[in-house]
Amino acid sequence: MRILRVTGKSEGQLQEQIKKDYGEDVIVISSQEEKKSGLLGLFNKSQWCITIALEDEEPSYHKEDEEQLIENDLTGWDDLLNPVQKNEIEVLTTQKEDKISNDISSPKEFLRASLLEEGIQPEIIDEIISKTTSDDVREISKSLYGTLTQLMPKFNHNLPQVNFFIGPTGVGKTTTIAKLTAMKVLQEKKKVVLLTADTYRIAAVEQLRTYAEILGVPIETIYNEQDVITYIEKWKDADHIFIDTAGRSHKNLEQLDELKRLLAWPKERQIFLVLNISTSYRDIKNIIKIYENVAKDFSLIVTKLDETDAIGNLMNITYCTKKPIAFMTNGQAVPEDIEKFESLQYVKLLIGRVKYE
């Protein structure tokens, strides 16, 4: 069986082209809207892709090159009933990467090798593979789609009034808060108040104050736990209160104890643990273990996606934490470089990067 990736812009023309070149009985494996460039396709114009399967006896594109490998884009199984047709056909050929040994022969083995290439940890791949019982490409894709979706918890983006931002030093908490504030103020027309407890770094306070002035939102400085209650009462008419905390090393237990006391005051609040996408899996596990002692009910924001192509680490992070990713950031621009994380979009992209022979 040959797998072809079909892309284009006009659904009507592409539908006719597929029928003309491959006949009425062509198997549509998947359809997907994807970005033309950029990690997760963020902040770029989109195109649509359809993956089709052809039996060996069927005519294929460039059939004379029998040894070419076709990059598969097995995504979007929820869209199969409504495939989006396109106006051009692009056959992507690839060579096996050095990481894939020459003796790999089954779709499952290709799946394992491809997920390893994306940076997903072997223990997670083992769980994924264990739930895939078929050797059929289509069945593997369906199983993979369902398994990954279950492993990626969804986040409710209806934020409460009080929101804390915690995390290790250097992950970009302050800039992330500025981006989220801009999103809420400029796009959603919400009233936002900023509180900063990061009195260890004067530069961080001034940076957030500058953003507050630009966006026209109030900002207050917190020096102790009681200040949190005072300012929440003062700004009780605000839609959202975003509280920046000092970056704590996950190895500094005294500082983490201070943070735990700070988070204990409001009964109803959202806590965001901010993590850098490039953090190693070993460090992620250590960070999570420490911060779970500070707060059990946090969600995640993953930053600096523009600095890596390791999209598999998003799966590693959610698998390790069992927590949903709420937002992700991709650059330094405020407010542009922040996006709500959609687990379904991510799963589609990840499956789309899996290679089959």
C-alpha positions in Angstrom: 0.0 0.0 0.0 1.2 3.5 -0.9 0.4 6.5 1.3 0.1 9.9 -0.5 -0.2 13.3 1.2 -2.6 15.6 -0.7 -2.5 19.4 -0.2 -4.0 22.5 -1.6 -6.4 25.4 -1.2 -9.5 24.8 -3.4 -11.6 21.9 -2.3 -13.6 21.6 -5.5 -10.7 21.4 -7.9 -8.8 19.1 -5.7 -11.7 16.7 -5.4 -11.9 16.5 -9.1 -8.2 16.0 -9.4 -8.1 13.1 -7.0 -11.0 11.4 -8.8 -9.3 11.9 -12.1 -5.9 10.6 -11.0 -6.9 7.9 -8.6 -10.5 7.0 -9.3 -13.7 7.0 -7.3 -12.6 4.3 -4.8 -9.6 6.0 -3.4 -9.2 5.5 0.4 -9.2 8.8 2.3 -7.2 8.2 5.5 -7.4 11.6 7.0 -7.9 15.3 6.5 -6.1 18.1 8.4 -5.8 21.9 8.5 -2.2 22.8 9.1 0.2 25.8 9.1 2.7 26.2 6.3 5.6 26.7 8.7 6.4 27.1 12.4 6.2 24.8 15.3 2.6 23.6 15.8 1.8 25.9 12.8 1.3 28.8 15.1 0.9 32.3 13.8 1.2 31.3 10.1 -1.3 30.9 7.3 -2.8 27.5 6.9 -3.3 24.9 4.2 -5.3 21.7 4.1 -3.9 18.3 3.7 -5.6 15.0 2.9 -3.9 11.6 3.2 -5.0 8.9 0.8 -4.1 5.2 0.5 -3.6 3.3 -2.7 -3.4 -0.4 -3.1 -0.2 -1.6 -4.7 -2.0 -2.5 -8.0 -3.4 1.0 -8.3 -1.5 3.6 -10.3 0.6 5.9 -8.2 2.4 9.2 -8.6 5.9 8.6 -10.0 5.3 4.9 -10.0 8.6 4.3 -11.7 10.4 5.2 -8.5 9.4 2.1 -6.6 11.8 2.6 -3.7 10.6 6.1 -2.7 9.2 6.6 0.8 6.0 8.5 1.2 5.7 10.8 4.2 2.4 10.1 5.8 0.1 12.6 7.4 -2.3 10.4 9.4 -4.4 13.0 11.2 -7.8 14.3 11.8 -9.9 11.1 12.1 -12.7 13.1 13.5 -12.9 14.9 10.1 -13.2 11.8 7.9 -16.9 12.2 7.4 -16.3 15.7 6.0 -13.0 15.6 4.1 -11.9 19.0 2.8 -10.8 18.8 -0.8 -7.8 20.7 -2.2 -6.6 21.9 -5.6 -3.1 20.4 -5.9 -1.4 17.1 -5.1 1.9 17.0 -3.5 3.7 13.7 -3.1 6.3 14.0 -0.4 9.2 11.6 -0.6 11.6 11.1 2.1 14.6 8.9 2.9 14.8 6.8 6.0 16.5 8.7 8.7 19.7 7.2 10.2 17.8 6.6 13.4 15.5 4.1 11.8 17.3 0.8 11.2 17.1 -1.0 7.9 15.4 -4.0 9.4 12.3 -2.2 10.5 9.5 -3.8 8.6 6.2 -3.3 10.4 4.0 -0.2 10.7 4.3 -0.5 14.5 8.1 -0.4 14.4 7.9 2.7 12.1 5.5 4.2 14.6 7.9 3.6 17.5 10.9 5.0 15.6 8.9 8.1 14.5 7.7 8.9 18.0 11.2 8.5 19.3 12.4 11.0 16.7 9.8 13.5 17.9 11.4 13.3 21.4 8.7 11.3 23.2 10.0 9.2 26.0 10.2 5.4 25.5 8.0 4.7 28.5 5.2 6.8 27.0 5.7 5.1 23.6 5.4 1.7 25.2 2.0 2.7 26.6 0.9 4.0 23.3 2.1 0.9 21.4 0.5 -1.5 23.9 -2.9 -0.1 23.0 -2.3 -0.7 19.3 -3.4 -4.2 18.5 -3.5 -4.1 14.7 -0.8 -4.0 12.0 -3.1 -2.2 9.6 -2.1 1.4 8.9 -5.6 2.8 9.2 -6.3 0.9 12.4 -3.0 1.9 13.9 -3.8 5.6 13.1 -7.2 5.4 14.7 -5.8 3.7 17.8 -3.0 6.2 18.0 -5.4 9.1 17.6 -7.6 7.9 20.4 -4.7 7.0 22.8 -3.0 10.4 22.4 -6.2 12.3 22.9 -6.8 10.4 26.1 -3.3 11.3 27.3 -3.8 15.0 26.7 -6.2 16.5 29.2 -8.3 19.4 28.0 -8.2 22.8 29.7 -11.3 25.0 30.4 -10.2 28.5 29.2 -12.9 30.3 31.3 -10.4 31.7 33.8 -11.5 32.6 37.4 -10.8 36.0 38.9 -7.6 35.1 40.7 -4.7 33.5 38.8 -1.2 32.7 40.1 1.8 32.1 37.9 4.6 29.9 39.4 7.6 28.2 38.1 11.4 27.9 38.0 13.6 30.9 37.2 14.1 31.8 33.6 11.0 30.2 32.1 9.4 33.6 31.1 6.6 34.0 33.6 6.6 37.8 33.5 6.5 38.1 29.7 3.8 35.3 29.6 1.7 37.3 32.1 2.0 40.4 29.9 0.9 38.4 26.8 -2.1 36.9 28.6 -3.0 40.3 30.0 -2.9 41.8 26.5 -5.1 38.9 25.2 -7.7 39.5 27.9 -7.6 43.3 27.6 -7.3 43.9 23.9 -9.1 40.9 22.5 -11.7 40.0 25.2 -12.2 43.5 26.6 -11.7 42.3 30.2 -10.7 44.3 33.2 -7.3 43.0 34.5 -5.3 43.9 37.5 -1.7 42.8 37.9 0.0 41.9 41.3 3.6 41.1 41.6 5.3 39.2 44.4 8.6 39.1 42.6 10.3 41.5 44.9 13.6 39.6 44.5 14.2 41.0 41.1 13.6 44.7 40.7 14.0 44.4 36.9 11.1 42.0 36.7 8.9 44.4 38.7 9.8 47.3 36.4 9.2 45.1 33.3 5.7 44.2 34.4 5.0 47.8 35.4 6.0 48.9 32.0 3.6 46.4 30.4 0.9 47.5 32.8 1.3 51.2 31.8 1.2 50.3 28.1 -1.9 48.2 28.5 -3.6 50.7 30.9 -4.0 48.2 33.7 -3.4 48.7 37.5 -0.4 47.0 39.2 0.3 46.4 42.9 3.3 44.9 44.7 2.8 42.1 47.2 5.2 41.9 50.1 3.5 39.2 52.3 0.6 36.8 52.2 -1.8 39.3 53.8 -1.3 41.7 50.9 -2.9 39.1 48.6 -6.2 39.3 50.5 -6.0 43.0 50.7 -5.6 43.6 47.0 -8.1 40.9 46.0 -10.7 42.7 48.1 -9.6 46.1 46.7 -10.0 44.9 43.1 -13.0 42.7 43.6 -14.7 44.3 40.5 -11.9 43.1 38.2 -12.5 40.3 35.8 -9.1 38.8 36.3 -6.2 39.3 38.8 -2.9 37.9 37.5 -0.3 37.4 40.2 3.4 37.1 39.3 5.5 35.2 41.7 9.3 35.1 42.0 11.1 32.4 40.1 12.0 29.7 42.6 14.6 27.1 42.1 12.9 23.8 42.5 15.8 22.9 44.8 15.3 25.8 47.2 12.9 24.4 49.8 12.7 27.6 51.9 11.6 29.7 48.9 9.1 27.1 47.9 7.6 27.1 51.4 7.1 30.9 51.1 5.3 30.3 47.8 3.1 27.6 49.4 1.9 30.1 52.0 1.2 32.7 49.4 -1.0 30.3 47.4 -2.9 29.2 50.5 -4.9 32.4 50.9 -7.4 32.6 48.1 -9.9 29.7 48.2 -10.9 30.0 44.5 -7.9 30.5 42.2 -6.2 29.1 39.2 -2.5 28.2 39.4 -0.4 28.0 36.3 3.0 26.3 36.4 5.1 27.8 33.7 7.6 25.5 32.0 10.2 25.9 29.2 9.6 23.4 26.4 13.3 22.7 26.1 13.6 21.4 29.7 14.9 17.9 29.8 12.5 15.1 30.8 14.6 14.3 33.9 14.4 17.9 35.0 10.7 18.0 34.3 10.1 15.1 36.6 12.1 16.7 39.3 10.4 20.1 38.9 6.9 18.5 39.0 7.7 16.4 42.1 8.7 19.6 44.0 5.9 21.8 42.8 3.3 19.2 43.6 4.2 19.8 47.2 3.4 23.4 46.7 0.1 23.0 44.9 -1.8 20.0 43.7 -4.3 21.7 41.4 -2.2 23.5 38.9 -2.4 23.7 35.1 0.4 24.3 32.7 1.8 27.0 30.4 4.6 26.0 28.1 6.9 28.7 26.8 9.6 29.3 24.2 8.3 26.9 21.5 10.1 29.1 19.0 13.4 27.8 20.4 12.9 24.1 19.6 11.3 21.7 17.3 10.8 19.1 20.0 7.1 18.9 19.9 7.2 15.5 21.6 8.2 17.2 24.8 4.7 18.6 25.2 3.5 15.0 25.4 6.2 14.2 27.9 5.2 17.1 30.1 1.5 16.2 30.2 2.2 12.6 30.7 4.4 13.3 33.6 2.1 15.9 35.2 -1.3 14.5 34.2 -2.2 18.2 34.0 -3.7 20.1 31.0 -1.7 22.6 29.0 -3.6 25.9 29.0 -1.4 28.2 26.9 1.8 28.1 25.0 4.1 30.9 23.9 6.2 31.2 20.8 8.4 34.3 20.9 8.9 37.5 22.7 6.3 39.7 21.0 3.4 41.0 23.1 0.6 40.3 22.6 1.0 38.2 19.5 3.1 35.3 20.7 0.7 33.4 22.9 -2.0 30.9 22.0 -4.5 28.8 23.7 -3.4 25.2 23.6 -5.8 22.8 21.9 -4.9 19.2 22.6 -6.8 18.0 19.5 -4.7 20.3 17.3 -1.5 19.0 18.8 -2.5 15.3 18.5 -3.4 15.9 14.8 0.0 17.5 14.2 1.9 14.8 16.0 0.2 12.0 14.2 0.8 13.8 10.9 4.5 13.7 11.5 4.5 9.9 11.9 6.2 8.2 9.0 5.1 5.0 7.4 6.7 3.1 4.5 
